[in-house]
Amino acid sequence: MISIPVMQSLTTEDYARILSCLHSGPKTCKEVADALKLSYPRANQLLLNLAQKRTIHSPRCRTNAQGRNINLWEIRITNGLNP
């Protein structure tokens, strides 16, 4: 069984890896998961957590092969006036 401090450390490390991945530009959850060798559910949960913390956002979408909109995640840029 993995202890809570170890899980928190792994989550913090995954957050840093995701932010590093998004520095090169917007990506879908699948692109992030594939690039970081994470499962899709794990990547999705981490992306949603970062969005809830207002670290990243998804201001636009891409259409997939089935015609569904897929979020494009990117790092949120703050200007000091509107965090």
C-alpha positions in Angstrom: 0.0 0.0 0.0 1.3 3.5 -0.9 1.3 6.0 1.9 -0.5 9.4 1.6 2.8 11.4 1.6 4.1 9.2 -1.2 0.9 9.7 -3.2 1.0 13.4 -2.7 4.6 13.5 -3.8 3.7 11.5 -7.0 0.8 13.8 -7.7 3.0 16.9 -7.3 5.6 15.3 -9.6 2.8 14.6 -12.2 1.5 18.2 -12.0 5.0 19.4 -12.8 5.4 17.0 -15.7 2.0 18.1 -17.1 2.9 21.8 -16.9 6.3 21.1 -18.5 4.4 19.2 -21.3 2.0 22.1 -21.8 4.9 24.7 -22.1 5.3 23.6 -25.8 1.7 24.5 -26.5 -2.0 23.4 -26.0 -2.6 19.7 -25.9 -5.6 17.3 -25.5 -5.8 15.0 -22.6 -4.8 12.1 -24.8 -1.8 13.9 -26.1 -0.7 14.7 -22.5 -1.3 11.1 -21.4 0.6 9.7 -24.3 3.5 12.1 -23.9 3.9 11.4 -20.2 3.0 7.6 -20.3 0.0 8.2 -18.0 -3.3 6.4 -18.2 -6.1 8.6 -19.8 -8.1 8.6 -16.5 -5.1 9.7 -14.5 -4.2 12.5 -16.9 -7.8 13.6 -17.1 -8.1 13.8 -13.3 -4.8 15.7 -13.0 -5.8 18.2 -15.7 -9.1 18.8 -14.0 -7.4 19.4 -10.7 -5.0 21.9 -12.3 -7.9 23.6 -14.0 -9.8 23.8 -10.6 -6.6 25.4 -9.1 -6.7 27.9 -12.1 -3.2 26.8 -13.2 -4.4 25.7 -16.7 -7.5 26.2 -18.7 -9.2 25.1 -21.9 -10.3 28.2 -23.9 -10.7 26.3 -27.1 -11.5 22.9 -28.5 -10.5 20.6 -31.4 -12.9 18.3 -33.2 -12.0 14.6 -33.2 -12.7 12.0 -35.9 -16.2 11.3 -34.5 -17.1 15.1 -34.6 -16.9 15.5 -30.9 -15.3 18.6 -29.3 -12.1 17.8 -27.4 -10.6 20.3 -24.9 -7.2 21.8 -25.7 -5.5 22.4 -22.4 -3.0 25.2 -21.9 -1.2 27.1 -19.1 -3.3 30.0 -17.8 -1.4 33.3 -18.2 -2.2 35.8 -15.5 -1.6 39.5 -16.0 -1.8 40.6 -12.3 -5.2 42.2 -12.8 -7.2 39.1 -13.6 -5.7 36.1 -11.9 
